[in-house]
Amino acid sequence: MAILELAIGFFVLAVLAGIFGARGVAGMSMEIARLLIIVFLILAIISLIL
C-alpha cells in the first residue's frame, strides 16, 4: 500500500503545483504518480496470480 500512498501524494502535489502555476513540477509529479500507479497495478496482478 505504500506505493499507492506515494502515487496519491504525487498526484495531489501535481494538482497543487498546477493550481499555483508551477508547470514543470506539476508535469514531473504527474509522471511519477503515473509510474507508481502502473508499478502498483503490475504488482497487484502478480500477487493475485500467485
C-alpha positions in Angstrom: 0.0 0.0 0.0 3.0 2.3 0.4 3.3 2.6 -3.4 -0.3 3.6 -3.8 0.0 6.2 -1.0 3.1 7.7 -2.7 1.2 7.8 -6.0 -1.7 9.7 -4.4 0.7 12.1 -2.7 2.5 12.9 -6.0 -0.9 13.3 -7.7 -2.0 15.8 -5.1 1.3 17.6 -5.4 0.8 17.8 -9.2 -2.6 19.3 -8.8 -1.5 21.9 -6.3 1.6 22.8 -8.4 -0.7 23.1 -11.4 -3.0 25.5 -9.5 -0.1 27.6 -8.4 1.4 27.7 -11.9 4.5 25.5 -11.5 4.0 23.6 -14.7 7.4 21.8 -14.5 6.8 20.5 -11.1 3.2 19.5 -11.9 4.3 17.6 -15.0 7.1 15.8 -13.2 4.9 14.9 -10.3 2.2 13.6 -12.6 4.7 11.4 -14.4 6.0 9.9 -11.1 2.4 9.3 -9.9 1.5 7.6 -13.2 4.6 5.4 -13.0 3.9 4.4 -9.4 0.3 3.5 -10.2 1.5 1.3 -13.1 4.0 -0.4 -10.8 1.3 -0.9 -8.1 -1.1 -2.4 -10.7 1.5 -4.8 -12.0 2.5 -6.0 -8.5 -1.2 -6.4 -7.6 -1.9 -8.5 -10.6 1.2 -10.6 -9.9 0.2 -11.2 -6.3 -3.3 -12.2 -7.3 -2.0 -14.7 -9.8 0.5 -16.3 -7.4 
